[in-house]
Amino acid sequence: MAQLPPQLAGAAVLALAAAAAAFCCCCCSASAAFDFHEATVDAIQLGFRNGTLTSMQLVRFYLDQITRLNPLLHAVIEVNPDALAQAARASSPSCSGPLHHGVPVLLKDNIATRNRLDTTAGPICRTVSDAVRVLDAIVGYDALDAEATGAASKYIPNGGYGQFLRMDGLKGKRIGTPNGAENAESDRQLQLDMMSSDIHNPLLTIDTMREWESRTGIRASPKMGTDNIGQ
């Protein structure tokens, strides 16, 4: 690389120093207008009100932070692909909302959220054996959810569910799940029937399915299947 004459080199250094100083001044002015780091919701809302901050600026800042730091921290699994579009709507002068409106948040990993995030759990485990392993790990009494788990824990078989894994466990059996089963939330007795009909098999028995049909008018969809049993 060709070397600059001493006088030109000195001028170049001065020019770089001036540019750096100007950049620092701009950054200081921006941070004086609003300090993004460690900003509280109250500070963010104040920035929205006094015009020193918009939701779009805030979201862009946090997305940039995630882009820069997440390769090291591995803290964020996914960001909402609609984040900027939502921020644009929140930044619109005609848009108003509650205290948290326009403020981005990070949430612990969620299941089945309503937006375009890939948070949907699969409908089944890869095999029945996988499902049993998961079930054995998560069932049991939880003091933080005593009302629900206290009643259900007495139905857990001693030794867990793995003992019921048999290659021919469903041979000749006709099993199924009812359409619209979420409506059972409003029918307490049906919930109990679904729970107690066959506690070692989480699928509904034919009798319970018929009871479901008579109460709801929704026809159940029985299906045959013995795939992957005991694998």
C-alpha positions in Angstrom: 0.0 0.0 0.0 1.3 3.4 -1.0 2.2 5.7 1.9 0.8 9.3 2.2 3.1 12.2 2.5 3.4 13.4 6.1 1.3 16.5 5.6 -1.5 14.5 3.9 -1.3 11.8 6.6 -1.7 14.4 9.3 -4.7 15.9 7.5 -6.3 12.4 7.1 -5.9 11.7 10.8 -7.5 15.1 11.7 -10.4 14.3 9.3 -11.0 10.9 10.9 -10.9 12.4 14.3 -13.4 15.1 13.3 -15.7 12.4 11.8 -15.5 10.3 14.9 -16.2 13.3 17.1 -19.2 14.2 15.0 -20.5 10.6 15.2 -20.1 10.6 19.0 -22.0 13.9 19.2 -24.8 12.4 17.2 -24.9 9.3 19.4 -24.8 11.4 22.5 -27.7 13.6 21.2 -29.7 10.5 20.4 -29.1 8.9 23.8 -29.9 12.3 25.5 -33.2 12.3 23.7 -34.0 8.7 24.8 -31.9 6.1 26.6 -32.9 2.8 25.1 -30.7 0.7 27.4 -32.5 -0.5 30.5 -35.5 1.7 29.6 -38.6 1.0 31.8 -42.2 0.9 30.5 -42.8 4.2 32.2 -39.8 5.8 30.4 -41.0 4.3 27.1 -44.5 5.6 27.6 -43.1 9.1 28.5 -41.0 9.0 25.3 -44.2 8.1 23.3 -46.0 11.0 24.8 -43.4 13.7 24.4 -42.4 12.6 20.9 -38.9 11.5 21.6 -39.6 7.9 20.8 -41.9 5.8 18.5 -42.7 2.2 18.7 -41.0 1.6 15.4 -37.7 3.1 16.7 -38.0 1.0 19.8 -38.7 -2.2 18.0 -35.9 -1.6 15.5 -33.5 -1.0 18.4 -34.4 -4.3 20.1 -34.3 -6.3 16.9 -30.8 -4.9 16.2 -29.8 -5.8 19.7 -31.0 -9.4 19.2 -29.2 -9.6 15.8 -26.0 -8.4 17.4 -26.0 -10.2 20.7 -28.0 -13.4 20.2 -25.3 -15.3 18.3 -23.3 -15.1 21.6 -26.1 -15.3 24.1 -28.4 -17.8 22.4 -31.3 -16.3 24.4 -33.9 -15.7 21.8 -35.4 -18.6 19.9 -37.5 -16.6 17.5 -38.8 -13.1 16.9 -42.3 -12.3 15.6 -42.0 -11.8 11.8 -44.8 -9.2 12.2 -43.0 -7.1 14.8 -42.2 -4.2 12.5 -45.7 -4.2 11.0 -47.2 -4.1 14.4 -44.8 -1.4 15.5 -45.8 0.7 12.4 -49.4 0.4 13.4 -48.7 1.3 17.0 -46.6 4.3 15.8 -49.5 5.7 13.8 -50.9 9.0 15.2 -54.4 7.7 14.9 -53.6 4.6 17.0 -54.0 4.7 20.8 -54.1 1.9 23.3 -53.4 0.9 26.9 -50.2 1.5 28.9 -48.3 -1.4 27.2 -49.4 -0.6 23.7 -46.5 -0.4 21.3 -44.0 -1.8 23.8 -42.2 -4.9 22.6 -41.7 -7.8 25.1 -39.8 -11.0 25.3 -41.7 -14.0 26.5 -40.6 -17.4 27.7 -41.0 -20.1 25.1 -44.8 -20.5 24.4 -46.9 -23.1 22.9 -49.5 -22.4 20.2 -49.5 -18.7 20.2 -52.0 -16.9 17.9 -49.6 -15.2 15.6 -47.2 -16.5 12.9 -44.5 -17.7 15.3 -43.6 -21.4 14.9 -44.7 -22.3 18.4 -47.2 -25.1 17.5 -46.4 -28.4 19.2 -47.0 -31.5 17.1 -50.3 -33.2 17.5 -48.6 -36.4 18.6 -45.2 -37.7 19.6 -43.3 -39.6 17.0 -44.3 -42.9 18.6 -46.6 -44.0 21.4 -43.5 -44.9 23.3 -42.3 -41.3 23.1 -45.6 -40.1 24.3 -45.5 -42.4 27.3 -42.0 -41.2 28.2 -43.2 -37.6 28.1 -46.3 -38.4 30.1 -44.3 -40.2 32.8 -42.1 -37.1 33.1 -44.9 -34.5 33.4 -47.7 -36.1 35.3 -48.0 -35.8 39.1 -49.0 -33.5 41.8 -47.9 -29.9 41.5 -48.4 -27.7 44.6 -48.6 -24.6 42.3 -51.6 -26.2 40.6 -53.1 -28.2 43.4 -56.7 -28.0 42.4 -56.1 -29.6 39.0 -53.2 -31.9 39.7 -54.4 -33.0 43.1 -57.6 -34.6 41.7 -55.8 -36.1 38.7 -52.8 -37.5 40.5 -54.8 -40.3 42.2 -55.4 -41.8 38.8 -51.7 -42.2 37.9 -50.8 -45.9 38.0 -48.1 -47.1 40.3 -44.9 -47.6 38.3 -45.9 -45.2 35.6 -47.4 -45.7 32.1 -44.5 -47.4 30.5 -45.5 -50.7 32.0 -48.5 -50.7 29.7 -46.5 -50.5 26.5 -47.2 -53.7 24.6 -46.8 -54.4 20.9 -50.3 -55.9 20.8 -51.9 -53.5 23.2 -54.3 -52.1 20.7 -54.8 -55.1 18.6 -58.5 -55.4 17.7 -59.4 -52.2 19.4 -61.4 -49.5 17.8 -60.4 -46.1 19.1 -61.1 -42.5 18.2 -61.4 -38.9 19.3 -64.5 -36.7 19.1 -64.8 -33.7 16.9 -65.0 -30.4 18.9 -63.8 -32.0 22.1 -62.8 -28.6 23.4 -66.5 -28.1 24.1 -66.1 -30.6 27.0 -64.8 -27.7 29.1 -68.4 -26.6 29.6 -69.5 -30.1 30.6 -68.0 -31.1 33.9 -69.6 -34.5 33.9 -68.3 -35.3 30.5 -64.8 -34.3 31.6 -65.0 -36.8 34.4 -66.3 -39.5 32.0 -63.4 -38.8 29.7 -60.9 -39.0 32.5 -62.2 -42.1 34.2 -63.4 -44.2 31.2 -60.0 -45.8 30.8 -57.3 -44.1 32.8 -54.5 -46.3 31.3 -55.5 -45.3 27.8 -55.9 -41.6 27.2 -58.1 -42.2 24.2 -61.9 -42.3 24.6 -63.7 -45.5 24.8 -66.7 -46.2 22.5 -69.2 -45.8 25.4 -67.8 -42.4 26.2 -67.8 -41.4 22.6 -71.5 -42.3 22.3 -72.2 -40.3 25.5 -70.4 -37.4 23.9 -72.6 -37.7 20.8 -75.8 -37.8 22.8 -75.0 -34.8 24.9 -73.5 -32.5 22.2 -75.0 -33.7 19.0 -71.5 -33.8 17.5 -70.6 -37.0 15.9 -67.4 -38.7 17.0 -64.8 -39.8 14.5 -63.6 -43.3 15.4 -60.3 -44.3 13.8 -58.5 -47.6 13.7 -54.8 -47.6 14.5 -52.0 -49.7 16.0 -49.0 -48.0 14.4 -45.8 -47.5 16.4 -47.2 -49.3 19.5 -44.3 -50.2 21.8 -41.5 -48.7 19.6 
